[in-house]
Amino acid sequence: MRILASIVLGVMLVIGSDAIPQTAGTQIPEREVEAKLRIVADLSQYKMPFMSRPKAFVVPAEWIKNQFCGDFRPCPVIGLFMNNRPNEVFISDEVSADRRDEVLVHELVHWFQLRAGWSQDTCEYTTAEEAEAHTVGYLYVLVYKKRPTRGFWIPNLRCSDSN
């Protein structure tokens, strides 16, 4: 089973896992998720879906880190979207309440990307997906939170030549 995971701090990887519980953590209110979906649609080219909406959960940080990094530590993962659980978004309980919405926006971009067919599992697609999610997140902070950011950063993922 493949997991597409992302982090607001900077890297996106694809890893395998067999130990994903059916439910985990505390569900974020649907109205909050709906509001952030509308913001992502406003700040991007994506259109709001008519029917399906993801559920979002605040989960133990260790659960996310185990899904993404396995035994590798330190693991900077704070948000997670998985292709094999396409209607769920997970946010670490280590994320402060004032930043949780920023992580949610970032992860919801990945939810929209999957629905738009961005599921190639190549380094180039992963880099483009992260660049878009970070851009939308940056715009969210500037436009909706009306707060200056610490700078605009897109992860520099290196893709090796296949030739």
Phi and psi in radians as a Rosetta constraint file:
Dihedral C 1 N 2 CA 2 C 2 CIRCULARHARMONIC -1.901 0.35
Dihedral N 2 CA 2 C 2 N 3 CIRCULARHARMONIC 2.519 0.35
Dihedral C 2 N 3 CA 3 C 3 CIRCULARHARMONIC -2.147 0.35
Dihedral N 3 CA 3 C 3 N 4 CIRCULARHARMONIC 2.257 0.35
Dihedral C 3 N 4 CA 4 C 4 CIRCULARHARMONIC -1.773 0.35
Dihedral N 4 CA 4 C 4 N 5 CIRCULARHARMONIC 2.014 0.35
Dihedral C 4 N 5 CA 5 C 5 CIRCULARHARMONIC -2.097 0.35
Dihedral N 5 CA 5 C 5 N 6 CIRCULARHARMONIC 2.635 0.35
Dihedral C 5 N 6 CA 6 C 6 CIRCULARHARMONIC -2.435 0.35
Dihedral N 6 CA 6 C 6 N 7 CIRCULARHARMONIC 2.768 0.35
Dihedral C 6 N 7 CA 7 C 7 CIRCULARHARMONIC -2.330 0.35
Dihedral N 7 CA 7 C 7 N 8 CIRCULARHARMONIC 2.552 0.35
Dihedral C 7 N 8 CA 8 C 8 CIRCULARHARMONIC -1.205 0.35
Dihedral N 8 CA 8 C 8 N 9 CIRCULARHARMONIC -0.494 0.35
Dihedral C 8 N 9 CA 9 C 9 CIRCULARHARMONIC -1.304 0.35
Dihedral N 9 CA 9 C 9 N 10 CIRCULARHARMONIC -0.312 0.35
Dihedral C 9 N 10 CA 10 C 10 CIRCULARHARMONIC 2.639 0.35
Dihedral N 10 CA 10 C 10 N 11 CIRCULARHARMONIC -0.254 0.35
Dihedral C 10 N 11 CA 11 C 11 CIRCULARHARMONIC -2.257 0.35
Dihedral N 11 CA 11 C 11 N 12 CIRCULARHARMONIC 2.602 0.35
Dihedral C 11 N 12 CA 12 C 12 CIRCULARHARMONIC -2.225 0.35
Dihedral N 12 CA 12 C 12 N 13 CIRCULARHARMONIC 2.321 0.35
Dihedral C 12 N 13 CA 13 C 13 CIRCULARHARMONIC -2.370 0.35
Dihedral N 13 CA 13 C 13 N 14 CIRCULARHARMONIC 2.836 0.35
Dihedral C 13 N 14 CA 14 C 14 CIRCULARHARMONIC -2.063 0.35
Dihedral N 14 CA 14 C 14 N 15 CIRCULARHARMONIC 2.190 0.35
Dihedral C 14 N 15 CA 15 C 15 CIRCULARHARMONIC -2.363 0.35
Dihedral N 15 CA 15 C 15 N 16 CIRCULARHARMONIC 2.955 0.35
Dihedral C 15 N 16 CA 16 C 16 CIRCULARHARMONIC -1.776 0.35
Dihedral N 16 CA 16 C 16 N 17 CIRCULARHARMONIC 2.647 0.35
Dihedral C 16 N 17 CA 17 C 17 CIRCULARHARMONIC -2.787 0.35
Dihedral N 17 CA 17 C 17 N 18 CIRCULARHARMONIC 2.529 0.35
Dihedral C 17 N 18 CA 18 C 18 CIRCULARHARMONIC -2.049 0.35
Dihedral N 18 CA 18 C 18 N 19 CIRCULARHARMONIC -0.062 0.35
Dihedral C 18 N 19 CA 19 C 19 CIRCULARHARMONIC -1.977 0.35
Dihedral N 19 CA 19 C 19 N 20 CIRCULARHARMONIC 0.949 0.35
Dihedral C 19 N 20 CA 20 C 20 CIRCULARHARMONIC -1.760 0.35
Dihedral N 20 CA 20 C 20 N 21 CIRCULARHARMONIC 2.050 0.35
Dihedral C 20 N 21 CA 21 C 21 CIRCULARHARMONIC -1.175 0.35
Dihedral N 21 CA 21 C 21 N 22 CIRCULARHARMONIC 2.724 0.35
Dihedral C 21 N 22 CA 22 C 22 CIRCULARHARMONIC -1.153 0.35
Dihedral N 22 CA 22 C 22 N 23 CIRCULARHARMONIC -0.673 0.35
Dihedral C 22 N 23 CA 23 C 23 CIRCULARHARMONIC -2.402 0.35
Dihedral N 23 CA 23 C 23 N 24 CIRCULARHARMONIC 2.624 0.35
Dihedral C 23 N 24 CA 24 C 24 CIRCULARHARMONIC -2.702 0.35
Dihedral N 24 CA 24 C 24 N 25 CIRCULARHARMONIC 2.410 0.35
Dihedral C 24 N 25 CA 25 C 25 CIRCULARHARMONIC 1.400 0.35
Dihedral N 25 CA 25 C 25 N 26 CIRCULARHARMONIC -2.929 0.35
Dihedral C 25 N 26 CA 26 C 26 CIRCULARHARMONIC -1.775 0.35
Dihedral N 26 CA 26 C 26 N 27 CIRCULARHARMONIC 2.250 0.35
Dihedral C 26 N 27 CA 27 C 27 CIRCULARHARMONIC -1.292 0.35
Dihedral N 27 CA 27 C 27 N 28 CIRCULARHARMONIC 2.357 0.35
Dihedral C 27 N 28 CA 28 C 28 CIRCULARHARMONIC -1.338 0.35
Dihedral N 28 CA 28 C 28 N 29 CIRCULARHARMONIC 2.402 0.35
Dihedral C 28 N 29 CA 29 C 29 CIRCULARHARMONIC -0.944 0.35
Dihedral N 29 CA 29 C 29 N 30 CIRCULARHARMONIC 2.419 0.35
Dihedral C 29 N 30 CA 30 C 30 CIRCULARHARMONIC -1.002 0.35
Dihedral N 30 CA 30 C 30 N 31 CIRCULARHARMONIC -0.631 0.35
Dihedral C 30 N 31 CA 31 C 31 CIRCULARHARMONIC -1.128 0.35
Dihedral N 31 CA 31 C 31 N 32 CIRCULARHARMONIC -0.583 0.35
Dihedral C 31 N 32 CA 32 C 32 CIRCULARHARMONIC -1.201 0.35
Dihedral N 32 CA 32 C 32 N 33 CIRCULARHARMONIC -0.754 0.35
Dihedral C 32 N 33 CA 33 C 33 CIRCULARHARMONIC -1.110 0.35
Dihedral N 33 CA 33 C 33 N 34 CIRCULARHARMONIC -0.774 0.35
Dihedral C 33 N 34 CA 34 C 34 CIRCULARHARMONIC -1.024 0.35
Dihedral N 34 CA 34 C 34 N 35 CIRCULARHARMONIC -0.778 0.35
Dihedral C 34 N 35 CA 35 C 35 CIRCULARHARMONIC -1.080 0.35
Dihedral N 35 CA 35 C 35 N 36 CIRCULARHARMONIC -0.723 0.35
Dihedral C 35 N 36 CA 36 C 36 CIRCULARHARMONIC -1.255 0.35
Dihedral N 36 CA 36 C 36 N 37 CIRCULARHARMONIC -0.570 0.35
Dihedral C 36 N 37 CA 37 C 37 CIRCULARHARMONIC -1.071 0.35
Dihedral N 37 CA 37 C 37 N 38 CIRCULARHARMONIC -0.742 0.35
Dihedral C 37 N 38 CA 38 C 38 CIRCULARHARMONIC -1.124 0.35
Dihedral N 38 CA 38 C 38 N 39 CIRCULARHARMONIC -0.655 0.35
Dihedral C 38 N 39 CA 39 C 39 CIRCULARHARMONIC -1.154 0.35
Dihedral N 39 CA 39 C 39 N 40 CIRCULARHARMONIC -0.780 0.35
Dihedral C 39 N 40 CA 40 C 40 CIRCULARHARMONIC -1.039 0.35
Dihedral N 40 CA 40 C 40 N 41 CIRCULARHARMONIC -0.764 0.35
Dihedral C 40 N 41 CA 41 C 41 CIRCULARHARMONIC -1.077 0.35
Dihedral N 41 CA 41 C 41 N 42 CIRCULARHARMONIC -0.694 0.35
Dihedral C 41 N 42 CA 42 C 42 CIRCULARHARMONIC -1.144 0.35
Dihedral N 42 CA 42 C 42 N 43 CIRCULARHARMONIC -0.656 0.35
Dihedral C 42 N 43 CA 43 C 43 CIRCULARHARMONIC -1.593 0.35
Dihedral N 43 CA 43 C 43 N 44 CIRCULARHARMONIC -0.005 0.35
Dihedral C 43 N 44 CA 44 C 44 CIRCULARHARMONIC -2.362 0.35
Dihedral N 44 CA 44 C 44 N 45 CIRCULARHARMONIC -3.013 0.35
Dihedral C 44 N 45 CA 45 C 45 CIRCULARHARMONIC -1.569 0.35
Dihedral N 45 CA 45 C 45 N 46 CIRCULARHARMONIC -0.006 0.35
Dihedral C 45 N 46 CA 46 C 46 CIRCULARHARMONIC -1.355 0.35
Dihedral N 46 CA 46 C 46 N 47 CIRCULARHARMONIC 2.579 0.35
Dihedral C 46 N 47 CA 47 C 47 CIRCULARHARMONIC -1.810 0.35
Dihedral N 47 CA 47 C 47 N 48 CIRCULARHARMONIC 2.545 0.35
Dihedral C 47 N 48 CA 48 C 48 CIRCULARHARMONIC -1.119 0.35
Dihedral N 48 CA 48 C 48 N 49 CIRCULARHARMONIC 2.322 0.35
Dihedral C 48 N 49 CA 49 C 49 CIRCULARHARMONIC -1.254 0.35
Dihedral N 49 CA 49 C 49 N 50 CIRCULARHARMONIC 2.648 0.35
Dihedral C 49 N 50 CA 50 C 50 CIRCULARHARMONIC -1.330 0.35
Dihedral N 50 CA 50 C 50 N 51 CIRCULARHARMONIC -0.597 0.35
Dihedral C 50 N 51 CA 51 C 51 CIRCULARHARMONIC -2.070 0.35
Dihedral N 51 CA 51 C 51 N 52 CIRCULARHARMONIC -1.158 0.35
Dihedral C 51 N 52 CA 52 C 52 CIRCULARHARMONIC -1.298 0.35
Dihedral N 52 CA 52 C 52 N 53 CIRCULARHARMONIC 2.513 0.35
Dihedral C 52 N 53 CA 53 C 53 CIRCULARHARMONIC -2.396 0.35
Dihedral N 53 CA 53 C 53 N 54 CIRCULARHARMONIC 2.472 0.35
Dihedral C 53 N 54 CA 54 C 54 CIRCULARHARMONIC -1.337 0.35
Dihedral N 54 CA 54 C 54 N 55 CIRCULARHARMONIC 2.786 0.35
Dihedral C 54 N 55 CA 55 C 55 CIRCULARHARMONIC -1.772 0.35
Dihedral N 55 CA 55 C 55 N 56 CIRCULARHARMONIC 2.525 0.35
Dihedral C 55 N 56 CA 56 C 56 CIRCULARHARMONIC -2.117 0.35
Dihedral N 56 CA 56 C 56 N 57 CIRCULARHARMONIC 2.479 0.35
Dihedral C 56 N 57 CA 57 C 57 CIRCULARHARMONIC -2.298 0.35
Dihedral N 57 CA 57 C 57 N 58 CIRCULARHARMONIC 2.478 0.35
Dihedral C 57 N 58 CA 58 C 58 CIRCULARHARMONIC -1.635 0.35
Dihedral N 58 CA 58 C 58 N 59 CIRCULARHARMONIC 2.135 0.35
Dihedral C 58 N 59 CA 59 C 59 CIRCULARHARMONIC -2.206 0.35
Dihedral N 59 CA 59 C 59 N 60 CIRCULARHARMONIC 2.845 0.35
Dihedral C 59 N 60 CA 60 C 60 CIRCULARHARMONIC -1.008 0.35
Dihedral N 60 CA 60 C 60 N 61 CIRCULARHARMONIC 2.379 0.35
Dihedral C 60 N 61 CA 61 C 61 CIRCULARHARMONIC -0.969 0.35
Dihedral N 61 CA 61 C 61 N 62 CIRCULARHARMONIC -0.677 0.35
Dihedral C 61 N 62 CA 62 C 62 CIRCULARHARMONIC -1.105 0.35
Dihedral N 62 CA 62 C 62 N 63 CIRCULARHARMONIC -0.612 0.35
Dihedral C 62 N 63 CA 63 C 63 CIRCULARHARMONIC -1.087 0.35
Dihedral N 63 CA 63 C 63 N 64 CIRCULARHARMONIC -0.821 0.35
Dihedral C 63 N 64 CA 64 C 64 CIRCULARHARMONIC -1.100 0.35
Dihedral N 64 CA 64 C 64 N 65 CIRCULARHARMONIC -0.805 0.35
Dihedral C 64 N 65 CA 65 C 65 CIRCULARHARMONIC -1.069 0.35
Dihedral N 65 CA 65 C 65 N 66 CIRCULARHARMONIC -0.689 0.35
Dihedral C 65 N 66 CA 66 C 66 CIRCULARHARMONIC -1.145 0.35
Dihedral N 66 CA 66 C 66 N 67 CIRCULARHARMONIC -0.663 0.35
Dihedral C 66 N 67 CA 67 C 67 CIRCULARHARMONIC -1.169 0.35
Dihedral N 67 CA 67 C 67 N 68 CIRCULARHARMONIC -0.707 0.35
Dihedral C 67 N 68 CA 68 C 68 CIRCULARHARMONIC -1.587 0.35
Dihedral N 68 CA 68 C 68 N 69 CIRCULARHARMONIC -0.826 0.35
Dihedral C 68 N 69 CA 69 C 69 CIRCULARHARMONIC -1.833 0.35
Dihedral N 69 CA 69 C 69 N 70 CIRCULARHARMONIC -0.189 0.35
Dihedral C 69 N 70 CA 70 C 70 CIRCULARHARMONIC 1.076 0.35
Dihedral N 70 CA 70 C 70 N 71 CIRCULARHARMONIC -2.191 0.35
Dihedral C 70 N 71 CA 71 C 71 CIRCULARHARMONIC -1.555 0.35
Dihedral N 71 CA 71 C 71 N 72 CIRCULARHARMONIC -0.075 0.35
Dihedral C 71 N 72 CA 72 C 72 CIRCULARHARMONIC -1.230 0.35
Dihedral N 72 CA 72 C 72 N 73 CIRCULARHARMONIC 2.213 0.35
Dihedral C 72 N 73 CA 73 C 73 CIRCULARHARMONIC -2.420 0.35
Dihedral N 73 CA 73 C 73 N 74 CIRCULARHARMONIC 2.562 0.35
Dihedral C 73 N 74 CA 74 C 74 CIRCULARHARMONIC -1.291 0.35
Dihedral N 74 CA 74 C 74 N 75 CIRCULARHARMONIC 2.581 0.35
Dihedral C 74 N 75 CA 75 C 75 CIRCULARHARMONIC -2.016 0.35
Dihedral N 75 CA 75 C 75 N 76 CIRCULARHARMONIC 1.987 0.35
Dihedral C 75 N 76 CA 76 C 76 CIRCULARHARMONIC -1.489 0.35
Dihedral N 76 CA 76 C 76 N 77 CIRCULARHARMONIC 0.204 0.35
Dihedral C 76 N 77 CA 77 C 77 CIRCULARHARMONIC -1.180 0.35
Dihedral N 77 CA 77 C 77 N 78 CIRCULARHARMONIC 2.280 0.35
Dihedral C 77 N 78 CA 78 C 78 CIRCULARHARMONIC -2.211 0.35
Dihedral N 78 CA 78 C 78 N 79 CIRCULARHARMONIC -0.153 0.35
Dihedral C 78 N 79 CA 79 C 79 CIRCULARHARMONIC -2.554 0.35
Dihedral N 79 CA 79 C 79 N 80 CIRCULARHARMONIC 2.681 0.35
Dihedral C 79 N 80 CA 80 C 80 CIRCULARHARMONIC -2.610 0.35
Dihedral N 80 CA 80 C 80 N 81 CIRCULARHARMONIC 2.256 0.35
Dihedral C 80 N 81 CA 81 C 81 CIRCULARHARMONIC -2.190 0.35
Dihedral N 81 CA 81 C 81 N 82 CIRCULARHARMONIC 2.288 0.35
Dihedral C 81 N 82 CA 82 C 82 CIRCULARHARMONIC -2.098 0.35
Dihedral N 82 CA 82 C 82 N 83 CIRCULARHARMONIC 2.265 0.35
Dihedral C 82 N 83 CA 83 C 83 CIRCULARHARMONIC -1.038 0.35
Dihedral N 83 CA 83 C 83 N 84 CIRCULARHARMONIC -0.549 0.35
Dihedral C 83 N 84 CA 84 C 84 CIRCULARHARMONIC -1.433 0.35
Dihedral N 84 CA 84 C 84 N 85 CIRCULARHARMONIC -0.057 0.35
Dihedral C 84 N 85 CA 85 C 85 CIRCULARHARMONIC -2.333 0.35
Dihedral N 85 CA 85 C 85 N 86 CIRCULARHARMONIC 1.169 0.35
Dihedral C 85 N 86 CA 86 C 86 CIRCULARHARMONIC -1.219 0.35
Dihedral N 86 CA 86 C 86 N 87 CIRCULARHARMONIC -0.078 0.35
Dihedral C 86 N 87 CA 87 C 87 CIRCULARHARMONIC -1.978 0.35
Dihedral N 87 CA 87 C 87 N 88 CIRCULARHARMONIC 0.399 0.35
Dihedral C 87 N 88 CA 88 C 88 CIRCULARHARMONIC -2.421 0.35
Dihedral N 88 CA 88 C 88 N 89 CIRCULARHARMONIC 2.502 0.35
Dihedral C 88 N 89 CA 89 C 89 CIRCULARHARMONIC -2.223 0.35
Dihedral N 89 CA 89 C 89 N 90 CIRCULARHARMONIC 2.451 0.35
Dihedral C 89 N 90 CA 90 C 90 CIRCULARHARMONIC -2.145 0.35
Dihedral N 90 CA 90 C 90 N 91 CIRCULARHARMONIC 2.385 0.35
Dihedral C 90 N 91 CA 91 C 91 CIRCULARHARMONIC -2.216 0.35
Dihedral N 91 CA 91 C 91 N 92 CIRCULARHARMONIC 2.370 0.35
Dihedral C 91 N 92 CA 92 C 92 CIRCULARHARMONIC -1.131 0.35
Dihedral N 92 CA 92 C 92 N 93 CIRCULARHARMONIC 2.476 0.35
Dihedral C 92 N 93 CA 93 C 93 CIRCULARHARMONIC -1.270 0.35
Dihedral N 93 CA 93 C 93 N 94 CIRCULARHARMONIC -0.075 0.35
Dihedral C 93 N 94 CA 94 C 94 CIRCULARHARMONIC -1.423 0.35
Dihedral N 94 CA 94 C 94 N 95 CIRCULARHARMONIC -0.205 0.35
Dihedral C 94 N 95 CA 95 C 95 CIRCULARHARMONIC -1.357 0.35
Dihedral N 95 CA 95 C 95 N 96 CIRCULARHARMONIC 2.262 0.35
Dihedral C 95 N 96 CA 96 C 96 CIRCULARHARMONIC -1.154 0.35
Dihedral N 96 CA 96 C 96 N 97 CIRCULARHARMONIC 2.704 0.35
Dihedral C 96 N 97 CA 97 C 97 CIRCULARHARMONIC -1.013 0.35
Dihedral N 97 CA 97 C 97 N 98 CIRCULARHARMONIC -0.628 0.35
Dihedral C 97 N 98 CA 98 C 98 CIRCULARHARMONIC -1.315 0.35
Dihedral N 98 CA 98 C 98 N 99 CIRCULARHARMONIC -0.241 0.35
Dihedral C 98 N 99 CA 99 C 99 CIRCULARHARMONIC -1.871 0.35
Dihedral N 99 CA 99 C 99 N 100 CIRCULARHARMONIC -0.171 0.35
Dihedral C 99 N 100 CA 100 C 100 CIRCULARHARMONIC -1.003 0.35
Dihedral N 100 CA 100 C 100 N 101 CIRCULARHARMONIC -0.710 0.35
Dihedral C 100 N 101 CA 101 C 101 CIRCULARHARMONIC -1.128 0.35
Dihedral N 101 CA 101 C 101 N 102 CIRCULARHARMONIC -0.574 0.35
Dihedral C 101 N 102 CA 102 C 102 CIRCULARHARMONIC -1.162 0.35
Dihedral N 102 CA 102 C 102 N 103 CIRCULARHARMONIC -0.739 0.35
Dihedral C 102 N 103 CA 103 C 103 CIRCULARHARMONIC -1.162 0.35
Dihedral N 103 CA 103 C 103 N 104 CIRCULARHARMONIC -0.706 0.35
Dihedral C 103 N 104 CA 104 C 104 CIRCULARHARMONIC -1.057 0.35
Dihedral N 104 CA 104 C 104 N 105 CIRCULARHARMONIC -0.777 0.35
Dihedral C 104 N 105 CA 105 C 105 CIRCULARHARMONIC -1.026 0.35
Dihedral N 105 CA 105 C 105 N 106 CIRCULARHARMONIC -0.824 0.35
Dihedral C 105 N 106 CA 106 C 106 CIRCULARHARMONIC -1.008 0.35
Dihedral N 106 CA 106 C 106 N 107 CIRCULARHARMONIC -0.845 0.35
Dihedral C 106 N 107 CA 107 C 107 CIRCULARHARMONIC -1.194 0.35
Dihedral N 107 CA 107 C 107 N 108 CIRCULARHARMONIC -0.587 0.35
Dihedral C 107 N 108 CA 108 C 108 CIRCULARHARMONIC -1.183 0.35
Dihedral N 108 CA 108 C 108 N 109 CIRCULARHARMONIC -0.490 0.35
Dihedral C 108 N 109 CA 109 C 109 CIRCULARHARMONIC -1.033 0.35
Dihedral N 109 CA 109 C 109 N 110 CIRCULARHARMONIC -0.752 0.35
Dihedral C 109 N 110 CA 110 C 110 CIRCULARHARMONIC -1.130 0.35
Dihedral N 110 CA 110 C 110 N 111 CIRCULARHARMONIC -0.595 0.35
Dihedral C 110 N 111 CA 111 C 111 CIRCULARHARMONIC -1.091 0.35
Dihedral N 111 CA 111 C 111 N 112 CIRCULARHARMONIC -0.800 0.35
Dihedral C 111 N 112 CA 112 C 112 CIRCULARHARMONIC -1.108 0.35
Dihedral N 112 CA 112 C 112 N 113 CIRCULARHARMONIC -0.721 0.35
Dihedral C 112 N 113 CA 113 C 113 CIRCULARHARMONIC -1.019 0.35
Dihedral N 113 CA 113 C 113 N 114 CIRCULARHARMONIC -0.759 0.35
Dihedral C 113 N 114 CA 114 C 114 CIRCULARHARMONIC -1.062 0.35
Dihedral N 114 CA 114 C 114 N 115 CIRCULARHARMONIC -0.742 0.35
Dihedral C 114 N 115 CA 115 C 115 CIRCULARHARMONIC -1.164 0.35
Dihedral N 115 CA 115 C 115 N 116 CIRCULARHARMONIC -0.417 0.35
Dihedral C 115 N 116 CA 116 C 116 CIRCULARHARMONIC -1.558 0.35
Dihedral N 116 CA 116 C 116 N 117 CIRCULARHARMONIC 0.028 0.35
Dihedral C 116 N 117 CA 117 C 117 CIRCULARHARMONIC 1.627 0.35
Dihedral N 117 CA 117 C 117 N 118 CIRCULARHARMONIC 0.225 0.35
Dihedral C 117 N 118 CA 118 C 118 CIRCULARHARMONIC -1.420 0.35
Dihedral N 118 CA 118 C 118 N 119 CIRCULARHARMONIC 1.224 0.35
Dihedral C 118 N 119 CA 119 C 119 CIRCULARHARMONIC -2.371 0.35
Dihedral N 119 CA 119 C 119 N 120 CIRCULARHARMONIC 0.860 0.35
Dihedral C 119 N 120 CA 120 C 120 CIRCULARHARMONIC -1.506 0.35
Dihedral N 120 CA 120 C 120 N 121 CIRCULARHARMONIC -0.303 0.35
Dihedral C 120 N 121 CA 121 C 121 CIRCULARHARMONIC 0.927 0.35
Dihedral N 121 CA 121 C 121 N 122 CIRCULARHARMONIC 0.725 0.35
Dihedral C 121 N 122 CA 122 C 122 CIRCULARHARMONIC -2.035 0.35
Dihedral N 122 CA 122 C 122 N 123 CIRCULARHARMONIC 2.791 0.35
Dihedral C 122 N 123 CA 123 C 123 CIRCULARHARMONIC -1.054 0.35
Dihedral N 123 CA 123 C 123 N 124 CIRCULARHARMONIC -0.713 0.35
Dihedral C 123 N 124 CA 124 C 124 CIRCULARHARMONIC -1.108 0.35
Dihedral N 124 CA 124 C 124 N 125 CIRCULARHARMONIC -0.752 0.35
Dihedral C 124 N 125 CA 125 C 125 CIRCULARHARMONIC -1.160 0.35
Dihedral N 125 CA 125 C 125 N 126 CIRCULARHARMONIC -0.744 0.35
Dihedral C 125 N 126 CA 126 C 126 CIRCULARHARMONIC -1.041 0.35
Dihedral N 126 CA 126 C 126 N 127 CIRCULARHARMONIC -0.762 0.35
Dihedral C 126 N 127 CA 127 C 127 CIRCULARHARMONIC -1.085 0.35
Dihedral N 127 CA 127 C 127 N 128 CIRCULARHARMONIC -0.776 0.35
Dihedral C 127 N 128 CA 128 C 128 CIRCULARHARMONIC -1.139 0.35
Dihedral N 128 CA 128 C 128 N 129 CIRCULARHARMONIC -0.709 0.35
Dihedral C 128 N 129 CA 129 C 129 CIRCULARHARMONIC -1.071 0.35
Dihedral N 129 CA 129 C 129 N 130 CIRCULARHARMONIC -0.812 0.35
Dihedral C 129 N 130 CA 130 C 130 CIRCULARHARMONIC -1.144 0.35
Dihedral N 130 CA 130 C 130 N 131 CIRCULARHARMONIC -0.722 0.35
Dihedral C 130 N 131 CA 131 C 131 CIRCULARHARMONIC -1.033 0.35
Dihedral N 131 CA 131 C 131 N 132 CIRCULARHARMONIC -0.763 0.35
Dihedral C 131 N 132 CA 132 C 132 CIRCULARHARMONIC -1.159 0.35
Dihedral N 132 CA 132 C 132 N 133 CIRCULARHARMONIC -0.779 0.35
Dihedral C 132 N 133 CA 133 C 133 CIRCULARHARMONIC -1.106 0.35
Dihedral N 133 CA 133 C 133 N 134 CIRCULARHARMONIC -0.705 0.35
Dihedral C 133 N 134 CA 134 C 134 CIRCULARHARMONIC -1.193 0.35
Dihedral N 134 CA 134 C 134 N 135 CIRCULARHARMONIC -0.660 0.35
Dihedral C 134 N 135 CA 135 C 135 CIRCULARHARMONIC -1.113 0.35
Dihedral N 135 CA 135 C 135 N 136 CIRCULARHARMONIC -0.819 0.35
Dihedral C 135 N 136 CA 136 C 136 CIRCULARHARMONIC -1.110 0.35
Dihedral N 136 CA 136 C 136 N 137 CIRCULARHARMONIC -0.714 0.35
Dihedral C 136 N 137 CA 137 C 137 CIRCULARHARMONIC -1.073 0.35
Dihedral N 137 CA 137 C 137 N 138 CIRCULARHARMONIC -0.732 0.35
Dihedral C 137 N 138 CA 138 C 138 CIRCULARHARMONIC -1.087 0.35
Dihedral N 138 CA 138 C 138 N 139 CIRCULARHARMONIC -0.814 0.35
Dihedral C 138 N 139 CA 139 C 139 CIRCULARHARMONIC -1.086 0.35
Dihedral N 139 CA 139 C 139 N 140 CIRCULARHARMONIC -0.654 0.35
Dihedral C 139 N 140 CA 140 C 140 CIRCULARHARMONIC -1.025 0.35
Dihedral N 140 CA 140 C 140 N 141 CIRCULARHARMONIC -0.812 0.35
Dihedral C 140 N 141 CA 141 C 141 CIRCULARHARMONIC -1.111 0.35
Dihedral N 141 CA 141 C 141 N 142 CIRCULARHARMONIC -0.745 0.35
Dihedral C 141 N 142 CA 142 C 142 CIRCULARHARMONIC -1.242 0.35
Dihedral N 142 CA 142 C 142 N 143 CIRCULARHARMONIC -0.814 0.35
Dihedral C 142 N 143 CA 143 C 143 CIRCULARHARMONIC -1.464 0.35
Dihedral N 143 CA 143 C 143 N 144 CIRCULARHARMONIC -0.803 0.35
Dihedral C 143 N 144 CA 144 C 144 CIRCULARHARMONIC -1.621 0.35
Dihedral N 144 CA 144 C 144 N 145 CIRCULARHARMONIC -0.657 0.35
Dihedral C 144 N 145 CA 145 C 145 CIRCULARHARMONIC -1.575 0.35
Dihedral N 145 CA 145 C 145 N 146 CIRCULARHARMONIC -0.221 0.35
Dihedral C 145 N 146 CA 146 C 146 CIRCULARHARMONIC 0.848 0.35
Dihedral N 146 CA 146 C 146 N 147 CIRCULARHARMONIC 0.854 0.35
Dihedral C 146 N 147 CA 147 C 147 CIRCULARHARMONIC -2.266 0.35
Dihedral N 147 CA 147 C 147 N 148 CIRCULARHARMONIC 2.338 0.35
Dihedral C 147 N 148 CA 148 C 148 CIRCULARHARMONIC -1.135 0.35
Dihedral N 148 CA 148 C 148 N 149 CIRCULARHARMONIC 2.631 0.35
Dihedral C 148 N 149 CA 149 C 149 CIRCULARHARMONIC -1.843 0.35
Dihedral N 149 CA 149 C 149 N 150 CIRCULARHARMONIC 2.988 0.35
Dihedral C 149 N 150 CA 150 C 150 CIRCULARHARMONIC -1.401 0.35
Dihedral N 150 CA 150 C 150 N 151 CIRCULARHARMONIC 0.203 0.35
Dihedral C 150 N 151 CA 151 C 151 CIRCULARHARMONIC 2.154 0.35
Dihedral N 151 CA 151 C 151 N 152 CIRCULARHARMONIC 2.777 0.35
Dihedral C 151 N 152 CA 152 C 152 CIRCULARHARMONIC -1.752 0.35
Dihedral N 152 CA 152 C 152 N 153 CIRCULARHARMONIC 2.063 0.35
Dihedral C 152 N 153 CA 153 C 153 CIRCULARHARMONIC -2.293 0.35
Dihedral N 153 CA 153 C 153 N 154 CIRCULARHARMONIC 2.243 0.35
Dihedral C 153 N 154 CA 154 C 154 CIRCULARHARMONIC -2.012 0.35
Dihedral N 154 CA 154 C 154 N 155 CIRCULARHARMONIC 2.319 0.35
Dihedral C 154 N 155 CA 155 C 155 CIRCULARHARMONIC -1.028 0.35
Dihedral N 155 CA 155 C 155 N 156 CIRCULARHARMONIC 2.476 0.35
Dihedral C 155 N 156 CA 156 C 156 CIRCULARHARMONIC -1.712 0.35
Dihedral N 156 CA 156 C 156 N 157 CIRCULARHARMONIC 1.550 0.35
Dihedral C 156 N 157 CA 157 C 157 CIRCULARHARMONIC -1.533 0.35
Dihedral N 157 CA 157 C 157 N 158 CIRCULARHARMONIC 2.267 0.35
Dihedral C 157 N 158 CA 158 C 158 CIRCULARHARMONIC -1.682 0.35
Dihedral N 158 CA 158 C 158 N 159 CIRCULARHARMONIC 2.229 0.35
Dihedral C 158 N 159 CA 159 C 159 CIRCULARHARMONIC -1.829 0.35
Dihedral N 159 CA 159 C 159 N 160 CIRCULARHARMONIC 2.228 0.35
Dihedral C 159 N 160 CA 160 C 160 CIRCULARHARMONIC -1.417 0.35
Dihedral N 160 CA 160 C 160 N 161 CIRCULARHARMONIC 2.613 0.35
Dihedral C 160 N 161 CA 161 C 161 CIRCULARHARMONIC -1.224 0.35
Dihedral N 161 CA 161 C 161 N 162 CIRCULARHARMONIC 2.359 0.35
Dihedral C 161 N 162 CA 162 C 162 CIRCULARHARMONIC -1.585 0.35
Dihedral N 162 CA 162 C 162 N 163 CIRCULARHARMONIC -0.008 0.35
